[in-house]
Amino acid sequence: MLLQFQNISAYRGLNLALDSISFEVDAGQNTVVLGPNGAGKSTLLKLMARELYPVVADESDLRIFGEDRWSIWDLRKRLGFVSPDVQFQYNGHVLGLDVILSGFDSTIGHVDRSKLEPDQIQRGHQIADELGITDLIEKPYRKMSSGQQRRFILGRALVHQPELLIFDEPTTGLDLRGVYEFHKRASRLIASGATVLLVTHHLHEISPEIDRVILLKEGRIFREGTKVETLTDANLSELFGFPLSVSCDQGFYHAVSKA
C-alpha cells in the first residue's frame, strides 16, 4: 500500500480543512483527486509531504508506504512531486542539469556537482535524454519557457525512480503544446510502471490512463469510483456549484457550462 488515509482530519490555522477523510492508493492504482478551490487539496498535499500533520485521534491513521513515521529526507527519495509551486521557487541563474540533480538532496538552488557521485551525474543526463531536454541542460533556468522548466521539474522528481509520483496541477501555465507533451510523458511513465496521484481542479489534466477518481468537496470525500461512475453531469455540477455538461473524447474529459 502506497498511501493509506483513515479518518484523517487536518486544520489550516483555525479552519478545519479536511474532515475525516479515508482512502487508499495501492501500487499501479493511478488516481486523481479532483475538487474546486478550497476543497482541501493543498492540505492533502502538505500531509503527504509531511509539511503538515493530522489531528491526533484514536481512530485515525495516516501511512505512507506502510509507515506512519518518516524522516522527511528518506520520504522525499520515495515520493516525486511535480507542481508549479516547486517550479517558481528556482533561481533563474540555475542551470538545467542542476535542477534535475537537485532532486538527489531535495534542495532548490545551486548544486555542487563535485560533491555528487559519477552515477548521479550520469542519471541526470539519462533523465534529460528521456525527457528530450539534453540540449537545454547548460541553459539558465530563466531563459527557458514555462514548458521547458516544467520538464526539468519532472526530471528532478524522477532522479530516485520514486514509487509514487504526485502531480499538483501540472499543466498550469503551459500552452496547448505543453499540455499535450505533459500527457504524453505521463502516459509513458505510467506504462513504465510508475504510479501517479494527480491533484487538480482541471478535468483536462486527467490522462486516459488514470481511471480512479476521488471527488473532494469542502474537506470531505464527495464521491469515489471510476471516471465513468464519477465524472457525470450531476456529480460535477454539484461539486463545482453550477450546471455542467460533461463529455469524453479519446479518453479526455471536458465540461462546459449549461447556464
Buried (B, 14 or more C-beta within 10 A) or exposed (E): EBBBBBBBBBBBEEEBBBBBBBBEBEEEBBBBBBBBEEBBBBBBBBBBBBEBEBBEEEEBBBBBBEEEEBEEEEBBBBBBBBBBEBBEEBEEEBBBBBBBBBBBBBEBEEBEEEEBEEEBBEBBBBBBEBBEBBEBBEBEBEEBBBBBBBBBBBBBBBBBEBBBBBBBBBBBBBEEEBBEBBBEBBBEBBEEEBBBBBBBBBBEBBBBBBBBBBBBBBBBBBBBBEBEEBBBBEBBBBBBEEBBEBEEEEBBBEBEEEE
